[in-house]
Amino acid sequence: MADTVLYEVSDGLATITLNRPEAMNAMNTETKVAFRDAAQAAASDDAVRAILLTAAGDRAFCVGQDLKEHIGLLAADKQSGSGRTMSTVSEHYNPIVRALTGAAKPVVAGVNGVAAGAGFGFALAADYRVVADTAAFNTSFAGVALTADSGISWTLPRVVGPSRAADLLLFPRSISAQQAYELGIANRLVPAAELHAEAEKVARALASGPTLAYAALKESLAFGLTHSLDETLEKEDELQARAGASEDHTIAVQAFVNKEKPKYLGR
């Protein structure tokens, strides 16, 4: 894996670190490939019980597409007529977002700085966002005459509502960390100096929790947003039966009766 993305698994927690701080963690081709591979590895590894997505440096979480590389690729496309440059959405961004949103385990994003364009989309693909008070968010796409990608047309309206999402996409601008918290984009707002420690603390707490229950909660929330109440009640019944049959449920009930802290196995 390229050193533009760092990947580590420790005690059930997979940490993916975007590692191009000198370029504000912009997505060049090498980084996109490495990020995609890391996200898919973390999602498919049964030993991983939570995923932490973070970034190196203190200026940016990720500013999206590396436009310096992008402009060169566009010029090459015009000469060859291949149109390959924009296939990055299907080849890289879509698989990354599918891996994060579809992972049967919680995903935490530690947003340390600017999250723009696809970087904003990646943060929204996480289940929980711990955000530094110096961070900022920007949809950016319309500012470079592009439409939404990285799943943001699906995730953003679900977080802030359709009307607010349209406003942020049609009129891209910087949203402060405090504004992001008020809009529900940030789940937890912390001082910048505490960001990495707090994000890891949250992620490790989830990694030691009832993994199957968390996976069911993710599935239930996603299902309920696009289905009727009756369909959602049926889905809850199905998922609750699955969770109730888990070892972790038995462990939790026994610990409650014994007035002890449960030690979950993730199964």
Secondary structure, DSSP 8 states (H G I E B T S, - for coil): --TTEEEEEETTEEEEEE--GGGTT-B-HHHHHHHHHHHHHHHH-TT--EEEEEESSSSEEE-SB-HHHHHHHHHHHHHHT---GGGHIIIIIHHHHHHHHH-SS-EEEEE-SEEETHHHHHHHHSSEEEEETT-EEE--GGGGT----TTHHHHHHHHH-HHHHHHHHHS---EEHHHHHHHTS-SEEE-GGGHHHHHHHHHHHHHTS-HHHHHHHHHHHHHHTTS-HHHHHHHHHHHHHHHHTSHHHHHHHHHHHTT--------
